[in-house]
Amino acid sequence: MKKAYFILVWLLAATAVLLECLCVKAEESGSVQAKLPVSCTEKAYVHIEPLGKNNLMPDHEYIFITEEESGAFVFTYTEPGVYKYKVTQAMTDPGIEYDTREYEAWIYVLYQDDGQLSTTVVVSNNLDEDKSDSVSFGNSANPNATQEPGDEPGPTSTPEEGKTATDTSDRNGQAQYAAMLACSSTLLLLAFIRLRKQEATECD
């Protein structure tokens, strides 16, 4: 009986050390930010949407770019992967002739040699073959407009300031941790039952 309990305690300690190492490794890798720069020649609301279920959203779904200015979508990643997005303009102002290009942004998140995460942004669009690391829309004022550019309000579906999408990487990490814990507990229970059976057999 003592032997069984000794082995059970040893297995519990080994499992605790393993889980602790996994947690430390996750904390060491930390998180990393990526920026997707956007510029416009006329003021516009720029919209971003994920291409896939597991692509994290940036701080804001829309950003407003004033004339001849630039902005950026900001992302925070905690896991490596390739994250894909589509970037377009919300064509809400009849006083502006909008650039109709649709951009596709791929953000590569990889581990470096020191275990830290790094990002690389690659951007392409549906009209040009050239790739870059930013989005640029060439809008112009509409000479046939009946009102001045900028009189129209922004998109009605614009999220509240500061609203972000759910961080699916955190949920995935929690699910993986729970799965590992459940698996370890099951193995420990099976090992303990087997040892008890062996001891019972020896006693007989």
C-alpha positions, 0 to 999 in steps of 0.5 A: 500500500505504501508503495502505491501511495509513494508512486502516486505522489511521485507522479503528481509531483512530476505532473506539477513540474511539467505543467509549471514548465509549460506555463513558464514557457508560455509566459516567456514567449509573451505577446507581440504587437503588429501594426498595419499602416493605412493611408488615404488621399481623401478622408475615409473610414477604413474597415478590416475583417478577418479571413477565417475564424481564428484570426484576431481582430485589432483594437478597432474594426474601423479607423478614420483617416483624414485627408493626406494622413495615415493611421494603423490597425494595431494587433496583439498576438500571443501565439504563432501563426499566419493571420489573414485580413481583408481591408476595404473602405466604407464608401459613405461619402458621395463627395468622394470618388473612392479607390475600389481596391480590396487589400489582403493582409497576411501577418506572420507571427513566428518565434525567434531564436530567443523564444520571443515572438516577432511579426512580418506584415505582407499586403497585396490587393486585387489590382496590383501584383506588387506586395508591400507592408502597408495599405494605401487608398488613392481617393479623390474629390468627386466633381459631380457631387452635390455636397462637399466631401466629408458631410456624410457621417461614418458607417452606422455599424462602427463599433464603440470606441475601444471595443475589441473582438474576443481574443481567441488565442487566450481561449485556445491557450486555456482550452489546451491547458485544461486538456493537458490537466485532464489528460494528466489526471486521467493517467494518474488515476489509471496508474493508481488503479493499476497499482492497487490491483497489483498489490491486491494480487500480490496479497492474494 
